[in-house]
Amino acid sequence: MAYRIIGDAAMLAHFAFILYLALGGLLAWKWPRTFWAHLAVAAYGLSISVFAWTCPLTHVENWGRVNAGRAGLAQEGFIDHYLTGVIYPADGLREVQAGVGALVVLSWIGLALVTRRRRARRTADARPPRHSDPVRRHPT
């Protein structure tokens, strides 16, 4: 039972990682400090795609599944097992990767624009109000 929980937890962590990879840049619009975590996740995800590394979560999931008496993941790994041919067509992996990459880049551009707008607003709020007509005092 414990091995099955480990395998399932690794599978859920995989899904969470991929979801955060795709949407974390948009979350940074609300919570800008999360940008750095998203940058690390995006860099890691890109390196896995470019260098064809196997994610450590795949090893953990396989270990848990096999020790629980279940079949391990295919050699291709998590994405091919759970997503390719299920969420998108089997021959569309590169297009999906490019789409996720574009979403990440666009979310970062949007974050830069949102951050610039917030800074301009804070700067404007910090300035003393400007009056076009000075207040004239009349002697009494």
Disulfide bonds with the S-S distance in Angstrom:
none
